[in-house]
Amino acid sequence: MQTTPHARAGENARGAMAMLGAIALFIVNDAMMKLASEGLPAAQTIGVRGVFATTWIILAVLGSGLRHQAHHAFERSTIGRAMLDVASTFTYLISLFNMPMALAVAIGQTAPLMMLMLSVVFLREHVPWNRWIAMLVGFAAVLLVARPGSDGFTWWAALSLLATLCGAMRDTYTRVVPQRVPSLIITLASAVAVTLTGTGLTAIAGWQPMAGQQWALLFTASLFLAGAYHLMIVAMRLGEVSFVGGFRYASLPAGALIAWVVWGHLPDVPALIGMAIIVAAGLYLFRTGRARPQAGQSGEAGADPSKAVFHHPLR
């Protein structure tokens, strides 16, 4: 049955609320990870949270009746995506642990711009000139946020940008994974890969004693992460991507707010201007993009990559 405009508007509104809820949970998860990491090696922090998160994902797989499809996690394309996820997760969280949270979140919002660039390089997709301009303006705005060459610049900002590139490569590579592989199995493969990397590096470097507060933060962060992914799925299933996806940029003010409340960090004026330009460029790409299904592909596979709304499975 065809959806009426009124019903579609209602679905979009509920999808937007789900997206905002997911963003809130993602940001709180990031803050908890940053707090828990104080005095701990990054690999141990990521590994411990990964053990909790992997447990929830395994329970979800079993509860969804996907146990007999777990073998898809060992396919070459699934493993390749998981390796990119390892690179994305570690570079993002290590940079987050060492720089102001609002700036790390802002740099991460360039992901749609990078995905558009990668779609041209690797997928040979045609991009109109106006979208190229929006992409270049967005990347230029990153210079206002990171300001290389200034006293406030740190190499952690460059690592955050590398993390965003790795995430964009992962999300672009997701289109290589066959449609028969359930999303939950893809997430499980990534979770296991990140967890094994974190625990493996911890075994080599040595275990550091953890306070009860740190255990509690990492356990709670894993629950917030699981809730965020559930709401993200709800948002994508209810609303139109071109409408709901734009609400991902709520993470910028949310990240700035929690960074101010917890650490007293406030972005300066140039950084705020850069953030605003990144948001404007990203929203422009969302509004001007059009899904372009190709023959033999689903609408999702042929969709405009700049509209994809992905987040790090173990972010």
Secondary structure, 3 states (H helix, E strand, C coil): CCCCHHHHHHHHHHHHHHHHHHHHHHHHHHHHHHHHCCCCCHHHHHHHHHHHHHHHHHHHHHHCCCHHHHHHHHCHHHHHHHHHHHHHHHHHHHHHHHCCHHHHHHHHCCHHHHHHHHHHHHHCCCCCHHHHHHHHHHHHHHHHHHCCCCCCCCHHHHHHHHHHHHHHHHHHHHHHCCCCCCHHHHHHHHHHHHHHHHHHHHHHHCCCCCCHHHHHHHHHHHHHHHHHHHHHHHHHHHCCHHHHHHHHHHHHHHHHHHHHHHHCCCCCHHHHHHHHHHHHHHHHHHHHCCCCCCCCCCCCCCCCHHHCCCCCCCC
